[in-house]
């Protein structure tokens, strides 16, 4: 059996943590997570399976720790933007953004080295969310 890419596994863990960040995984988030994990070939990985199938919950602290581990000490703007898009797609899959989910997105924006001030970070996040929403709507048409 082929070993899964650790970066992919870490990304899936972050997405699972983001789904748990408001205390409950919504059905749409669950479906999204299963589709992505299966598509990436990590749904049966021993460290992913119990998280994906909700045999084990994820605390906010775990989610933020995974986020920090994934980005490292010197995150690139590209890595932050890719992670922002991945998390946003998950969060918006249920059509509702909880305050803890918004806080996670904002934290990620603040980590991005391209965002030197909070107003710029907020504007960048709004633009990223708008672009994601427009892509999602265009797929429905």
PLY file of the C-alpha trace (Angstrom):
ply
format ascii 1.0
element vertex 141
property float x
property float y
property float z
element edge 140
property int vertex1
property int vertex2
end_header
0.00 0.00 0.00
1.28 3.42 -0.99
1.93 5.92 1.83
-0.07 9.14 1.54
1.65 12.48 1.11
2.10 14.00 4.61
1.18 17.46 3.31
-2.12 16.16 1.95
-2.85 14.35 5.21
-2.10 17.51 7.20
-4.37 19.54 4.95
-7.20 17.04 5.45
-6.66 17.18 9.22
-6.91 20.98 9.12
-10.12 20.78 7.09
-11.58 18.28 9.57
-10.53 20.58 12.42
-12.14 23.55 10.64
-15.38 21.57 10.33
-15.27 20.87 14.09
-14.30 24.44 15.07
-17.90 25.45 15.78
-18.44 22.28 17.83
-20.39 20.27 15.26
-19.81 19.01 11.73
-22.68 19.99 9.46
-23.98 17.38 6.97
-22.72 19.42 4.00
-19.28 19.75 5.60
-19.23 15.99 6.26
-20.05 15.25 2.63
-17.39 17.70 1.44
-14.74 16.19 3.74
-15.51 12.63 2.64
-15.39 13.61 -1.03
-12.04 15.44 -0.67
-10.41 12.77 1.54
-11.49 9.97 -0.80
-10.37 11.97 -3.84
-6.94 12.49 -2.28
-6.76 8.82 -1.30
-6.38 9.41 2.45
-9.83 8.41 3.73
-8.54 5.06 5.02
-5.29 6.36 6.56
-5.02 5.31 10.23
-4.60 8.89 11.48
-7.33 10.32 9.23
-10.03 7.63 9.44
-11.12 8.22 13.10
-11.26 11.98 12.50
-13.07 11.73 9.17
-15.68 9.30 10.46
-16.14 11.32 13.66
-14.93 8.55 15.94
-12.77 11.23 17.53
-13.60 14.93 17.84
-11.16 17.75 17.18
-10.68 20.64 19.58
-10.10 24.21 18.47
-6.60 24.02 19.96
-5.79 20.95 17.82
-7.05 22.69 14.69
-4.92 25.77 15.32
-1.89 23.60 16.18
-2.29 21.71 12.88
-2.60 25.02 11.05
0.65 26.26 12.62
2.45 22.97 11.87
1.23 23.01 8.27
2.41 26.57 7.60
5.63 26.37 9.63
7.56 29.26 11.12
7.81 31.23 7.89
4.60 30.75 5.92
4.48 31.95 2.36
1.64 34.09 1.12
0.89 31.42 -1.51
0.56 28.69 1.15
-1.71 30.93 3.23
-3.92 31.74 0.25
-4.21 28.09 -0.79
-5.14 27.10 2.75
-7.61 29.99 2.96
-9.32 28.79 -0.22
-9.44 25.17 0.98
-10.90 26.12 4.37
-13.32 28.62 2.81
-14.65 25.98 0.43
-15.35 23.71 3.40
-16.88 26.44 5.55
-19.15 27.71 2.79
-20.27 24.21 1.83
-23.14 24.50 4.30
-24.02 28.08 3.30
-23.47 29.38 6.84
-20.42 30.89 8.51
-20.20 30.50 12.28
-18.27 33.10 14.31
-15.55 30.55 15.15
-15.19 29.71 11.47
-14.87 33.41 10.63
-12.27 33.76 13.38
-10.27 30.90 11.85
-10.32 32.57 8.43
-9.31 35.89 9.94
-6.45 34.26 11.87
-5.20 32.72 8.65
-5.35 36.10 6.94
-3.35 37.67 9.75
-0.66 34.98 9.38
-0.28 35.73 5.66
2.93 37.75 5.24
1.34 39.66 2.34
-1.10 41.29 4.76
0.74 43.98 6.67
-2.29 45.59 8.28
-5.65 44.35 9.58
-7.72 46.38 7.09
-5.80 44.92 4.17
-6.20 41.42 5.64
-9.94 41.94 5.98
-10.25 43.22 2.40
-8.19 40.28 1.10
-10.37 37.82 2.98
-13.55 39.42 1.63
-12.14 39.26 -1.91
-11.13 35.61 -1.50
-14.56 34.72 -0.15
-16.28 36.64 -2.94
-14.19 34.82 -5.59
-14.91 31.45 -4.00
-18.63 32.21 -3.84
-18.68 33.32 -7.49
-16.94 30.08 -8.55
-19.42 28.07 -6.49
-22.41 29.86 -8.00
-21.05 29.47 -11.53
-20.80 25.69 -10.98
-24.49 25.61 -10.07
-25.58 27.35 -13.25
0 1
1 2
2 3
3 4
4 5
5 6
6 7
7 8
8 9
9 10
10 11
11 12
12 13
13 14
14 15
15 16
16 17
17 18
18 19
19 20
20 21
21 22
22 23
23 24
24 25
25 26
26 27
27 28
28 29
29 30
30 31
31 32
32 33
33 34
34 35
35 36
36 37
37 38
38 39
39 40
40 41
41 42
42 43
43 44
44 45
45 46
46 47
47 48
48 49
49 50
50 51
51 52
52 53
53 54
54 55
55 56
56 57
57 58
58 59
59 60
60 61
61 62
62 63
63 64
64 65
65 66
66 67
67 68
68 69
69 70
70 71
71 72
72 73
73 74
74 75
75 76
76 77
77 78
78 79
79 80
80 81
81 82
82 83
83 84
84 85
85 86
86 87
87 88
88 89
89 90
90 91
91 92
92 93
93 94
94 95
95 96
96 97
97 98
98 99
99 100
100 101
101 102
102 103
103 104
104 105
105 106
106 107
107 108
108 109
109 110
110 111
111 112
112 113
113 114
114 115
115 116
116 117
117 118
118 119
119 120
120 121
121 122
122 123
123 124
124 125
125 126
126 127
127 128
128 129
129 130
130 131
131 132
132 133
133 134
134 135
135 136
136 137
137 138
138 139
139 140
